[in-house]
């Protein structure tokens, strides 16, 4: 398994023997106390993983843990950090 850490996320990859890959997003209450901001972050990250990183086309399981700093991050900054972190693991386009 591989791990790469960015400003807003920690991304882990676990290799599998065949595709499709899967992704999960972990957001604790330390990130945001209320459910709505956590859900918005979870959906944004999951959609980015599906469309930009195309995790499903790789033979990996991807786990993204969100850091508390992500709660106040601008959307573009979050996407930039996701791309940089994913590139470090070799899964981003």
N, CA, C and O of each residue as an XYZ file, in Angstrom:
372
protein
N       0.841     -1.183      0.000
C       0.000      0.000      0.000
C       0.882      1.240      0.000
O       1.967      1.250      0.582
N       0.397      2.285     -0.664
C       1.134      3.541     -0.783
C       0.364      4.639     -0.080
O      -0.857      4.560      0.057
N       1.086      5.680      0.374
C       0.458      6.797      1.076
C       1.099      8.090      0.605
O       2.316      8.177      0.444
N       0.257      9.097      0.387
C       0.748     10.419      0.036
C      -0.106     11.437      0.778
O      -1.325     11.297      0.870
N       0.549     12.459      1.304
C      -0.144     13.438      2.128
C      -0.058     14.808      1.480
O       1.014     15.244      1.060
N      -1.209     15.489      1.401
C      -1.270     16.842      0.872
C      -1.654     17.811      1.978
O      -1.674     17.456      3.156
N      -1.958     19.038      1.580
C      -2.332     20.069      2.545
C      -3.694     19.787      3.174
O      -3.901     20.052      4.358
N      -4.626     19.246      2.377
C      -5.993     19.030      2.841
C      -6.394     17.564      2.977
O      -7.382     17.259      3.646
N      -5.652     16.656      2.360
C      -6.041     15.242      2.361
C      -4.839     14.324      2.560
O      -3.694     14.704      2.316
N      -5.131     13.111      3.009
C      -4.165     12.024      3.045
C      -4.755     10.927      2.162
O      -5.876     10.477      2.400
N      -4.016     10.498      1.153
C      -4.527      9.518      0.202
C      -3.722      8.230      0.329
O      -2.491      8.244      0.340
N      -4.446      7.116      0.426
C      -3.804      5.802      0.501
C      -4.320      4.934     -0.638
O      -5.510      4.947     -0.953
N      -3.417      4.185     -1.248
C      -3.775      3.241     -2.304
C      -3.432      1.832     -1.863
O      -2.354      1.577     -1.326
N      -4.346      0.937     -2.094
C      -4.129     -0.480     -1.816
C      -4.319     -1.219     -3.134
O      -5.408     -1.218     -3.707
N      -3.253     -1.848     -3.607
C      -3.309     -2.535     -4.894
C      -4.212     -3.766     -4.839
O      -4.260     -4.483     -3.840
N      -4.931     -3.989     -5.954
C      -5.777     -5.165     -6.121
C      -5.268     -5.952     -7.323
O      -4.376     -5.494     -8.038
N      -5.826     -7.118     -7.540
C      -5.367     -7.922     -8.665
C      -6.046     -7.542     -9.982
O      -5.509     -7.838    -11.050
N      -7.215     -6.894     -9.932
C      -7.904     -6.523    -11.170
C      -8.858     -5.348    -10.910
O      -9.321     -5.161     -9.785
N      -9.154     -4.544    -11.972
C     -10.108     -3.440    -11.823
C     -11.523     -3.986    -11.648
O     -11.697     -5.185    -11.867
N     -12.514     -3.248    -11.287
C     -12.503     -1.803    -11.117
C     -11.998     -1.391     -9.740
O     -12.122     -2.130     -8.763
N     -11.432     -0.206     -9.692
C     -10.977      0.340     -8.423
C     -12.141      0.930     -7.646
O     -13.194      1.231     -8.209
N     -11.940      1.089     -6.368
C     -12.976      1.681     -5.519
C     -12.365      2.839     -4.746
O     -11.149      2.913     -4.570
N     -13.225      3.739     -4.289
C     -12.756      4.891     -3.519
C     -13.683      5.113     -2.334
O     -14.893      4.902     -2.422
N     -13.099      5.537     -1.234
C     -13.885      5.909     -0.070
C     -13.290      7.193      0.510
O     -12.082      7.420      0.443
N     -14.160      8.021      1.077
C     -13.745      9.291      1.663
C     -14.082      9.256      3.145
O     -15.217      8.972      3.528
N     -13.079      9.550      3.982
C     -13.258      9.522      5.433
C     -13.168     10.958      5.953
O     -12.154     11.631      5.776
N     -14.239     11.412      6.595
C     -14.271     12.763      7.164
C     -14.778     12.659      8.596
O     -15.911     12.241      8.834
N     -13.936     13.040      9.542
C     -14.335     12.960     10.942
C     -15.041     14.249     11.375
O     -15.064     15.235     10.639
N     -15.604     14.222     12.559
C     -16.261     15.413     13.099
C     -15.266     16.517     13.425
O     -15.660     17.668     13.609
N     -13.990     16.183     13.498
C     -12.964     17.202     13.733
C     -12.854     18.147     12.537
O     -12.434     19.294     12.689
N     -13.227     17.675     11.357
C     -13.174     18.506     10.156
C     -14.273     19.564     10.200
O     -14.011     20.749      9.993
N     -15.493     19.135     10.467
C     -16.629     20.051     10.576
C     -17.653     19.403     11.505
O     -18.004     18.236     11.335
N     -18.115     20.147     12.460
C     -19.053     19.602     13.443
C     -20.394     19.238     12.808
O     -20.993     18.217     13.147
N     -20.859     20.080     11.888
C     -22.162     19.853     11.256
C     -22.060     18.862     10.099
O     -21.018     18.747      9.453
N     -23.137     18.164      9.853
C     -23.158     17.131      8.825
C     -23.112     17.702      7.412
O     -22.459     17.127      6.541
N     -23.785     18.811      7.169
C     -23.887     19.349      5.811
C     -22.526     19.681      5.205
O     -22.257     19.266      4.078
N     -21.656     20.411      5.905
C     -20.328     20.672      5.300
C     -19.524     19.396      5.048
O     -18.801     19.302      4.056
N     -19.648     18.427      5.936
C     -18.934     17.157      5.731
C     -19.470     16.432      4.503
O     -18.698     15.868      3.728
N     -20.772     16.444      4.325
C     -21.381     15.779      3.173
C     -20.979     16.471      1.874
O     -20.680     15.805      0.883
N     -20.970     17.792      1.874
C     -20.561     18.533      0.680
C     -19.121     18.177      0.311
O     -18.826     17.913     -0.854
N     -18.222     18.171      1.301
C     -16.830     17.791      1.040
C     -16.726     16.363      0.513
O     -15.999     16.097     -0.444
N     -17.446     15.463      1.134
C     -17.410     14.053      0.726
C     -17.863     13.908     -0.730
O     -17.235     13.193     -1.510
N     -18.940     14.578     -1.086
C     -19.455     14.474     -2.460
C     -18.506     15.096     -3.471
O     -18.300     14.543     -4.552
N     -17.926     16.243     -3.129
C     -16.971     16.890     -4.036
C     -15.765     15.996     -4.287
O     -15.333     15.828     -5.427
N     -15.228     15.427     -3.223
C     -14.036     14.582     -3.353
C     -14.364     13.297     -4.103
O     -13.594     12.873     -4.965
N     -15.492     12.674     -3.788
C     -15.880     11.432     -4.472
C     -16.102     11.675     -5.961
O     -15.700     10.860     -6.791
N     -16.737     12.788     -6.302
C     -16.967     13.108     -7.717
C     -15.639     13.390     -8.423
O     -15.453     12.974     -9.567
N     -14.724     14.084     -7.766
C     -13.413     14.341     -8.355
C     -12.680     13.023     -8.603
O     -12.079     12.836     -9.660
N     -12.727     12.123     -7.644
C     -12.067     10.822     -7.803
C     -12.668     10.041     -8.970
O     -11.950      9.362     -9.704
N     -13.980     10.139     -9.135
C     -14.660      9.407    -10.196
C     -14.360      9.986    -11.574
O     -14.100      9.239    -12.518
N     -14.395     11.322    -11.696
C     -14.280     11.933    -13.017
C     -12.850     12.286    -13.412
O     -12.439     11.992    -14.534
N     -12.094     12.900    -12.531
C     -10.747     13.371    -12.881
C      -9.679     12.306    -12.685
O      -8.841     12.102    -13.563
N      -9.699     11.630    -11.552
C      -8.674     10.618    -11.285
C      -9.040      9.277    -11.904
O      -8.170      8.429    -12.101
N     -10.315      9.075    -12.211
C     -10.812      7.825    -12.811
C     -10.299      6.599    -12.053
O      -9.703      5.691    -12.633
N     -10.546      6.601    -10.760
C     -10.078      5.517     -9.888
C     -10.630      4.166    -10.343
O      -9.969      3.141    -10.177
N     -11.819      4.156    -10.908
C     -12.435      2.905    -11.349
C     -11.671      2.180    -12.431
O     -11.840      0.973    -12.603
N     -10.828      2.895    -13.169
C     -10.090      2.256    -14.261
C      -8.771      1.621    -13.796
O      -8.087      0.963    -14.581
N      -8.424      1.816    -12.540
C      -7.203      1.234    -11.982
C      -7.538      0.042    -11.087
O      -8.667     -0.093    -10.614
N      -6.562     -0.803    -10.866
C      -6.746     -1.955     -9.981
C      -6.284     -1.573     -8.577
O      -5.339     -2.156     -8.045
N      -6.962     -0.583     -7.981
C      -6.601     -0.093     -6.651
C      -7.858      0.235     -5.854
O      -8.917      0.518     -6.414
N      -7.716      0.190     -4.552
C      -8.715      0.746     -3.647
C      -8.098      2.017     -3.082
O      -6.983      1.988     -2.560
N      -8.810      3.123     -3.182
C      -8.293      4.422     -2.773
C      -9.060      4.905     -1.541
O     -10.291      4.921     -1.531
N      -8.326      5.293     -0.517
C      -8.919      5.853      0.698
C      -8.424      7.275      0.852
O      -7.218      7.522      0.851
N      -9.360      8.221      0.985
C      -8.996      9.626      1.162
C      -9.470     10.065      2.543
O     -10.669     10.076      2.819
N      -8.531     10.425      3.402
C      -8.848     10.975      4.721
C      -8.717     12.489      4.629
O      -7.709     13.008      4.151
N      -9.749     13.191      5.094
C      -9.779     14.643      4.959
C      -9.272     15.291      6.246
O      -9.665     14.908      7.348
N      -8.386     16.285      6.083
C      -7.836     17.018      7.226
C      -8.767     18.184      7.589
O      -9.526     18.649      6.740
N      -8.717     18.654      8.827
C      -9.577     19.769      9.243
C      -9.396     21.043      8.417
O     -10.341     21.820      8.287
N      -8.226     21.273      7.865
C      -7.993     22.473      7.063
C      -8.875     22.512      5.813
O      -9.111     23.586      5.260
N      -9.362     21.360      5.363
C     -10.186     21.296      4.154
C     -11.544     21.959      4.342
O     -12.166     22.367      3.361
N     -12.016     22.075      5.571
C     -13.330     22.662      5.819
C     -13.400     24.108      5.355
O     -14.459     24.560      4.921
N     -12.301     24.841      5.436
C     -12.284     26.249      5.047
C     -11.597     26.487      3.711
O     -11.380     27.635      3.325
N     -11.257     25.433      3.009
C     -10.522     25.564      1.754
C     -11.462     25.949      0.615
O     -12.623     25.540      0.581
N     -10.942     26.737     -0.307
C     -11.682     27.045     -1.521
C     -11.762     25.776     -2.378
O     -10.897     24.903     -2.299
N     -12.796     25.695     -3.181
C     -13.002     24.498     -4.000
C     -11.810     24.231     -4.917
O     -11.348     23.095     -5.020
N     -11.314     25.268     -5.581
C     -10.174     25.076     -6.493
C      -8.917     24.645     -5.755
O      -8.142     23.832     -6.257
N      -8.719     25.190     -4.567
C      -7.549     24.795     -3.774
C      -7.654     23.326     -3.382
O      -6.657     22.603     -3.405
N      -8.850     22.885     -3.023
C      -9.070     21.476     -2.670
C      -8.796     20.581     -3.878
O      -8.112     19.565     -3.754
N      -9.325     20.952     -5.041
C      -9.105     20.149     -6.247
C      -7.630     20.121     -6.638
O      -7.118     19.090     -7.076
N      -6.945     21.261     -6.477
C      -5.517     21.327     -6.788
C      -4.728     20.392     -5.876
O      -3.815     19.698     -6.322
N      -5.091     20.381     -4.594
C      -4.406     19.512     -3.637
C      -4.694     18.040     -3.926
O      -3.799     17.201     -3.820
N      -5.932     17.724     -4.290
C      -6.280     16.348     -4.664
C      -5.459     15.900     -5.871
O      -4.934     14.787     -5.890
N      -5.347     16.772     -6.881
C      -4.594     16.417     -8.086
C      -3.123     16.188     -7.762
O      -2.518     15.228     -8.241
N      -2.554     17.063     -6.954
C      -1.145     16.927     -6.587
C      -0.906     15.645     -5.791
O       0.068     14.931     -6.031
N      -1.790     15.361     -4.854
C      -1.648     14.157     -4.031
C      -1.823     12.898     -4.875
O      -1.077     11.932     -4.712
N      -2.804     12.903     -5.774
C      -3.047     11.738     -6.634
C      -1.898     11.529     -7.609
O      -1.505     10.391     -7.870
N      -1.352     12.624     -8.155
C      -0.216     12.506     -9.067
C       0.985     11.856     -8.369
O       1.729     11.086     -8.977
N       1.157     12.177     -7.102
C       2.247     11.575     -6.332
C       2.111     10.070     -6.206
O       3.098      9.365     -5.993
N       0.872      9.573     -6.339
C       0.636      8.138     -6.273
C       0.482      7.515     -7.666
O       0.362      6.297     -7.795
N       0.485      8.352     -8.698
C       0.398      7.850    -10.061
C      -0.989      7.491    -10.528
O      -1.127      6.617    -11.384
N      -2.044      8.134     -9.999
C      -3.393      7.775    -10.438
C      -4.154      8.914    -11.100
O      -5.297      8.715    -11.511
N      -3.573     10.085    -11.217
C      -4.311     11.211    -11.802
C      -3.933     11.392    -13.253
O      -2.823     11.060    -13.667
N      -4.873     11.925    -14.027
C      -4.628     12.144    -15.453
C      -3.762     13.371    -15.677
O      -3.453     13.707    -16.820
